[in-house]
């Protein structure tokens, strides 16, 4: 998220990256981590 916070990438690019990581990570025991990151991304989007 630091690239997004610095303004180096836009929200669309950030969310695409998250979706790719999420598809990969769901094969692991990572539900809580994925939901935490999703909430951070969503909150940032709706607050801007």
C-alpha positions as CSV (number, residue, x, y, z in Angstrom):
1,X,0.0,0.0,0.0
2,X,3.0,2.3,0.3
3,X,3.0,3.0,-3.5
4,X,-0.7,3.9,-3.3
5,X,-0.1,6.1,-0.3
6,X,2.7,7.9,-2.1
7,X,0.4,8.4,-5.1
8,X,2.6,6.2,-7.4
9,X,-0.3,4.0,-8.3
10,X,-4.1,4.6,-8.5
11,X,-6.8,2.8,-6.6
12,X,-7.7,0.6,-9.6
13,X,-4.2,-0.7,-9.8
14,X,-4.0,-1.3,-6.1
15,X,-7.3,-3.2,-6.1
16,X,-6.2,-5.3,-9.1
17,X,-3.0,-6.3,-7.3
18,X,-5.1,-7.2,-4.2
19,X,-7.4,-9.4,-6.2
20,X,-4.4,-11.3,-7.7
21,X,-2.8,-11.7,-4.2
22,X,-6.2,-12.7,-2.8
23,X,-6.7,-15.5,-5.4
24,X,-3.3,-16.8,-4.5
25,X,-3.6,-16.4,-0.7
26,X,-6.9,-18.1,-0.4
27,X,-5.2,-21.5,-0.9
28,X,-3.4,-20.9,2.5
29,X,-5.0,-20.4,5.9
30,X,-5.1,-16.7,5.5
31,X,-8.8,-15.6,5.8
32,X,-8.2,-13.2,8.7
33,X,-5.2,-11.6,6.9
34,X,-7.1,-11.2,3.6
35,X,-10.1,-9.7,5.3
36,X,-7.9,-7.2,7.3
37,X,-6.2,-6.0,4.1
38,X,-9.5,-5.8,2.3
39,X,-11.0,-3.6,5.0
40,X,-7.9,-1.3,4.9
41,X,-8.2,-0.9,1.2
42,X,-12.0,-0.4,1.3
43,X,-11.8,2.1,4.1
44,X,-9.2,4.1,2.3
45,X,-11.2,4.2,-0.9
46,X,-14.4,5.4,0.8
47,X,-12.5,8.0,2.9
48,X,-11.0,9.7,-0.2
